[in-house]
Amino acid sequence: MSDWNYCQETLPKVSRTFALNIRCLKSDLHRAVLVAYLFCRIVDTVEDAPKLAAKKKIDLLLQFSKFALDCQYRKKYLDEWLQDCSVVDGSSSDLELLASTKRVFNVFDTLPKKFQGRIMESVSQMAQGMAFFQKMFDSSKGALLEDDNQLEEYCYYVAGCVGEMLCALFLEDCPKISEKSSKIMKKTAVSFGLGLQVTNIAKDFLTDRKRGWSYIPRSFILESGLTVEKFTASEFDEKKLEVIQILLRKTIGYLKDALKFTLAVPRIRLDIRLFCVLPLWMAVETVAALFNNRSLLESENSVKISRKTVKRILRWGPFLSMSNFLLKKSFNSILKKCDLGPYPEFNYEDLKKRLDNNDLGKGSKPVPA
């Protein structure tokens, strides 16, 4: 099996959702986004390893960041890094991909240079940002993040920078896009990534609780009148739903920006529009499903949208993508299912300022190998 065929066959094993929308893209852009996603999944596998010590995670993440910045360093030390990764634990599909990192790099090396730089810049940033937060995380505290600022900063490194990367790849592939559309996409790309990530944090609340931690900020929990210990305990408490509602209100602001991003993509590039529509509509439907959902607290499994809903999104997605009016109408009709009240708007400039001026930003920028 060729390395490219391996990458294609592996994608749906590690993410069924992104396998659906990545296949919408064409030619070199399709190959670039697929490879970029697999790199992100490799880094995620190291960060998410439940039993791996934080210090080991940090070492592995920072070394992978160097691979992204220095091709010669990668060729010299990748085999050694893969041996060190033998202690990483996780799902069989993720671990198999991790062990096959070389094959992903082999395909990456065949991509157009204009895509390579964009991908490696973001992957390096992601790995270093994850390493930074590993230094801050203390699993004994239960809640790993203090407030909504930390939530945004963490989500930037695990998803927001991916939004920026995808935006850069799309703009490289659409050189004639208008200045107005390009400006909107650049301003809302981070929010797109944050919206999908925060939706997953709300959806996977129970899964994270089983591991003994929560990515829901401590300030959200205290605001609802709970302690972190009570929030992460298995006992049912209606106030936990209030915590989730705070998180969902924040998510709405991000997802509305994601809609702006999608609408800014020229309709002539329906492949990119559909790539955006599929995960965005699944995220909005998930928010609606999580709204006041007691099963989120009563079940041991994550709340998921139904197969019927997924099929409907796949069936109507191409049709909706052709019309800005229909996209807005469909998006708003889904949000009407949940009355979350006022939502905070995402301040892109404030986040960038925090990342540029505080220790997180300075410590997480790519550095030469």
N, C-alpha and C positions, 0 to 999 in steps of 0.2 A: 504493500500500500504506500502511495506517495505521501509526503509530509502534508501536502495540501488536502488530500482526501482524508487523512487522519484528522486534520483540524475541522473539516466539514462534518465528519461523523461524530466528533467529540462534542461539538457545540450543544446539540440538543440533550446530551447526557448531563451537562452541567448547568444548562438553563433552557428550559422549554420556552419560556416567554421570549427571550432575546433571540432564540433560534427562529421564532416566527417572524420577527420584524427585520432581522439582519438579512434574511433571504430576499427581502423586498428590494435591496440595493443592487446596483449593477457593476459589473466588471471590476476595475481596480479599487473602486470605493467599497464594494462588497468585500473584497479580500482584506482591505485595510481595516475596516471596522470589525470584521470577524476576528482577525488576529489581535487587534487591540483589546477586544472583549476577553479573549482567552488570557492575555497578559494580566488584565485586571482580575480575572478569576484566580490565576495563579497566586497573585499577591493576596487576594482575599482568603485563600486557603491557608496561607501561613498565619495571617492575622486572626482568623476565626478558630484556629486549632484549640479545642477546649482544654486539653491537658498540657499543652506546651507552655513552658515558663516564659514570662514576659521578656526576660533578658535574651533568651534564645530567639524569640520572635523579632526583637529589635535588631539583633545581629544579622539575621537572615534577610530582613526587609531592607536594611541599609546596604547590604551587599548587592541585593537585586537592583537597588537604585543605581549603584555604580555600573552594573551591567548595561543599564539603559543609557548611561551617559558615555561609556567608553567601550567601544567594540573590542579593542585589543585586550582590555581587562576581562571582558566577558569570555573571550576565547581561551584565555589563560586559566580562569578560575571557575568556569561554569560547572565542570565535572565535579570539582571539590564541593561546590555549593549544593549540588544535587545529592551528594553523599550525606552532607549535613542535614538535608531535608528529610532523611529517612526517619527522623524522630517526629515529624509532623503527623498529627492525627486528624481524621476527618472522614468524609464519605469516600467510598471506593472510587467513584467517578472523578472527584476532585483530586484525589491522591494520584490516580493514574495520569491525569493531565499534568500535575506537578512533576511527576517523574519523566514526563515527555516534553519538558520545557524546551529542550534543544530543538525539537521538531518545529515548535512554534517559531523559534528564532530563525530556523532555516527558511520558513515561508516569509517571515518578516524581511529577511535580507533580499528577497526578490521584489519587494514593493517599490514603487516609485519613490525617489528621494524626498519629494515634496510631502509625502505622507509619513515617511519614517521619522523625521524630526518632530513632527507634531505628536506622534504616538509616544515616542520615548520621553519627551519632555513631561507629558502628563503622567505616564506610568512611574517615572522617577519621583515626581512630586507626590503621587499617591503613596508610594512605598515609604517615603520619608515622613509624610504626614501621619501615616499609620504608626510608624515607629515612635514619633513624638508622643502620640496619645497613649501608646503602651507604657511609656514612662510615667504618665499621669494616672493611669487606671489603677485602682485598688479594688479588687473583687470583694474584699471584706466589707466595703461600704455599700454594696448592693447597687446603688445608683452610680454609674460611672461618670456622668456628666452633671455639672452643677446647675447650669441655667441655659436659657435659650441661646445665648451667645456661644457657649461651648458646643451646644447641639449643632448650630450652623457651621462652626469651625470644623468640628469633626466630620460632619456630613459633606463639607466641601472637599475634604481630602479623600473620602471614600466614594463620592459620587459627583459633587459639583465640578471638580476638575475634569471628570469624564465628560460632563456636559460641554465644558469649554473645548475639550479635545475634539468631540464630535462636531461642534460648530466650526472649528478650524478646518477639519477634513471636508465638511460640506462646502465651505466657502472656497477651498482649494479646487473642489470639483465643479463649482458654479462661478467661474471667474467673471461672468457678466451680470451678476446679481446687483441690484440697485444699492446705492449707498444707504438709503433709508432702511431697506430690508436688512442689510448687513449690520447696521447699527442696532436694530431691534434684536436680532439674533444674538449678537455679542453680549447685549445687556441682559438677556433672559436665559442664556445657556446654563449658567450656574444654577439658577432657580429650577430649571427643568430637572437637573440631577438631584437637587435637594428634595424636590417634590416626590420623586420616586423612592428615594431613600427613607424619608420620614414616613411615608405610607407603609413601607416595609417594617419600620420600627414599631408602628402601631399594630400592624397585622401580626407580627412575630412576638408580641409581648409575652405570651405564655412559653414559647420556645426558649426565649432568653431567660425567663424566670427559672426554668428547669436547670439552666446552667449556673444559676445563682447570681445573675446580674441583670441590670436593666439599662437600656440606652435612653430611657425617658428621663429628662432632667430632674434633679432633686427639687428644684424650685417649683416645677409643675405639681409634684407630689405633695409638697408642703402647702401649696396654694389651695389644694382640695381638702386640707385638714387631716391628711394621713402622714404617718411616719414612713420612711423607706422600708422599714422592717415589715410593717403591716401591708404595704403595697406589694411587696415581693412574696408575701406569705400566700399559701394556697387557699386560705379561707375566703369565702365570698364576701364582698363588701361593695355596696352600690357606689361608694365614693370613688372606687377605682375607675368606674365608667366616666366620672367627671374628669379624671386625669387624662383619659384617652381623648375626651372631647376637646380639651385644651390643645392637645397635640394635633388633632384633626383640623381645628380652626387654623392653626399655623400652616398646615399642609395645603389648605385651600388657596392661600396666597401664592404659594410656590406653583401650584398646578395651574392657576390662572395665568401666571407668567409663561408657563410651558405652552399654553394655548397660543399666546402671543407669538412665541417662537415659531410654532407650527404654521400659523397664519402668515408669517413673514417669508416662509419658504415659497419660492415661485411655483405657481400651479403647474408649470411645465415640467417641474421635477416632482411628479407624483410619487416616484419611488422613495424620495427623502421624506415627503409629507406622510406617506403611509408608514414609514419607519417610525416616525414620531407619534402618529395617531394611535397605533396599536398599544404600546405600553402606557401612553397617557390615558386612554379610555379605560384600560384595565385598572389603572391607579384610581381614577375618579369613581369607577364602579366599586372598587374596594373601600374607598372612603365612605360611600353610601351604605355599603354592607356593614361597616364597623359602627355606624352611627347608632347609639343607644342599643347596641347588640349585647344582650345579657350572656349569650353563648360564648362571647369573648372571655368571660370570667368563669363560666361553668364547664367549658370543654377543655380537654388537654391538648387540643389541636388548634393550629392557626385558622382564623376565619378566611375562607377563600370564596371568590365569586364562583358561581355555578358554571358548569360546562356549557350550559345553554347560553349564558351571558357571553362567554368567551367566543362561542360559535357565532353569536350575533355580531360581535365586534369584528370578527374576521370577515363575515359576510358583507357587512355594510361599510367597513373601513375604506375600501377603495372608492366607493360611491361618495361617501362623505368628504374624502380628501380632495375632491374636485371642486368643492364649493365652500368659500369662507362662511357664507350664510348658514349652510347646513352644519358646518363644524360648530359654530357658535350655538346654534339652536340645540343640537344634540348634547353638547357639553353642559349647557345650562339646565336642560331637562333632567339630566342625571343628578346635578347638584340639588335640584328641588326636592329630591327624595329625602334630604336631610336638612333640617333647620338648625344649622350650627351657630347662627347669629353672626355678628361682626367678626371679621378675621383681620389679623395684622398683615400689612403689606410688607413684602420682602424689600429690605434696603440693601441693594447690591453694593453701593458705594461705601456704606458703613462696614460691611463685611470685608471688602477689599482693604479698607483702611486698617482694620484690626489685624488682618493677616500681614500687612506690610509693616506695621509699626510695633507689634508686640513680639515677644520671644517666640511664639508659635510660628509666625511668618518667617522670621529670620532664621530659625532653626530648621525649617522644613524646606527651604529653597534648595534646588539641586546644587550640589557642589562638585567640583572636578574630582575624578577618581585619583 
